[in-house]
Amino acid sequence: MDDGRAGSDVRSPRPGTLDVETATARYLLHVLLPAWFVPGLLDWWMHRRSGIERTSGTRESLLHLAMISEIGGPLLLALLLEINPLMLALMGGAALLHETTAMWDVRLAAHSTREVTPAEQNIHSFLESLPFIAIGAVGCLHPRQVGALLRLRGGAAGWRLRRKHPPLPARYLVGVLGGVAVFGVLPYFEELHRCWRAGRAADRRVREGSRPCASATR
């Protein structure tokens, strides 16, 4: 059965050497994926530093959570399910959707009073390119599935979600998903809560300022 990996297309490595396929998989799982947390945290810190709760507010913060969902969902599926044409199509579509939302996010910030510094723009470039780098690495590990996707082939099994066999180690999955929650999801929920609270305070001040003074009502 074709599992979509390079298989017989790659010569067996010599004893004591590391083949390209294994090295690419290790780079993807143990370097590229954890490194994703760094620009994400830096971007959150830039938003906090520029006072997002006082400028673009809740609307921009919701877009940040949307982008996390657009990448986090396919990431979870890729860790748990077999890579086949359907999975590659979902990952590619999610990356394009993420890019569209990122452009919307930058446009919203640019038309607000929040300052988007050159440093933050450089961080955005990393966050926008990493999904495509990851998909490229996955494609290198599964060239036959990429070919099946491009030719819209692969049979019924290629277009059905199936659990990964063998599965990734439970310790690795717990570590990655815990890292996503702690370094990705929680900071941006904190940002949303901060923006929501600042928005409510601003609305309250507007309502109190619009009330007629006591002397004017007598």
TAURTA-V810892 format. One record per residue. RES is the residue in three letters. BURIAL is 1 if it has 24 or more other C-alpha atoms within 12 Angstrom, else 0. Layout:
RES_BURIAL ; RES_BURIAL
This chain:
MET_0 ; ASP_0 ; ASP_1 ; GLY_1 ; ARG_1 ; ALA_1 ; GLY_0 ; SER_0 ; ASP_0 ; VAL_0 ; ARG_0 ; SER_0 ; PRO_0 ; ARG_0 ; PRO_0 ; GLY_0 ; THR_0 ; LEU_0 ; ASP_0 ; VAL_0 ; GLU_1 ; THR_0 ; ALA_0 ; THR_1 ; ALA_1 ; ARG_0 ; TYR_0 ; LEU_1 ; LEU_1 ; HIS_0 ; VAL_0 ; LEU_1 ; LEU_1 ; PRO_1 ; ALA_1 ; TRP_1 ; PHE_1 ; VAL_1 ; PRO_1 ; GLY_1 ; LEU_1 ; LEU_1 ; ASP_1 ; TRP_1 ; TRP_0 ; MET_1 ; HIS_1 ; ARG_1 ; ARG_0 ; SER_1 ; GLY_1 ; ILE_1 ; GLU_1 ; ARG_1 ; THR_1 ; SER_1 ; GLY_1 ; THR_1 ; ARG_1 ; GLU_1 ; SER_1 ; LEU_1 ; LEU_1 ; HIS_1 ; LEU_1 ; ALA_1 ; MET_1 ; ILE_1 ; SER_1 ; GLU_1 ; ILE_1 ; GLY_1 ; GLY_1 ; PRO_1 ; LEU_1 ; LEU_1 ; LEU_1 ; ALA_1 ; LEU_1 ; LEU_1 ; LEU_1 ; GLU_1 ; ILE_1 ; ASN_1 ; PRO_1 ; LEU_1 ; MET_1 ; LEU_1 ; ALA_1 ; LEU_1 ; MET_1 ; GLY_1 ; GLY_0 ; ALA_1 ; ALA_1 ; LEU_0 ; LEU_1 ; HIS_1 ; GLU_1 ; THR_0 ; THR_1 ; ALA_1 ; MET_0 ; TRP_0 ; ASP_1 ; VAL_1 ; ARG_0 ; LEU_1 ; ALA_1 ; ALA_0 ; HIS_0 ; SER_0 ; THR_0 ; ARG_1 ; GLU_1 ; VAL_1 ; THR_0 ; PRO_0 ; ALA_0 ; GLU_1 ; GLN_1 ; ASN_0 ; ILE_1 ; HIS_1 ; SER_0 ; PHE_1 ; LEU_1 ; GLU_1 ; SER_0 ; LEU_1 ; PRO_1 ; PHE_1 ; ILE_0 ; ALA_1 ; ILE_1 ; GLY_0 ; ALA_1 ; VAL_1 ; GLY_1 ; CYS_1 ; LEU_1 ; HIS_1 ; PRO_1 ; ARG_1 ; GLN_1 ; VAL_1 ; GLY_0 ; ALA_1 ; LEU_1 ; LEU_0 ; ARG_0 ; LEU_0 ; ARG_0 ; GLY_1 ; GLY_0 ; ALA_0 ; ALA_0 ; GLY_1 ; TRP_0 ; ARG_0 ; LEU_0 ; ARG_0 ; ARG_0 ; LYS_0 ; HIS_0 ; PRO_0 ; PRO_0 ; LEU_0 ; PRO_0 ; ALA_0 ; ARG_0 ; TYR_0 ; LEU_0 ; VAL_0 ; GLY_0 ; VAL_1 ; LEU_1 ; GLY_0 ; GLY_1 ; VAL_1 ; ALA_0 ; VAL_0 ; PHE_1 ; GLY_1 ; VAL_1 ; LEU_0 ; PRO_1 ; TYR_1 ; PHE_1 ; GLU_1 ; GLU_1 ; LEU_1 ; HIS_0 ; ARG_1 ; CYS_1 ; TRP_1 ; ARG_0 ; ALA_0 ; GLY_0 ; ARG_0 ; ALA_0 ; ALA_0 ; ASP_0 ; ARG_0 ; ARG_0 ; VAL_0 ; ARG_0 ; GLU_0 ; GLY_0 ; SER_0 ; ARG_0 ; PRO_0 ; CYS_0 ; ALA_0 ; SER_0 ; ALA_0 ; THR_0 ; ARG_0
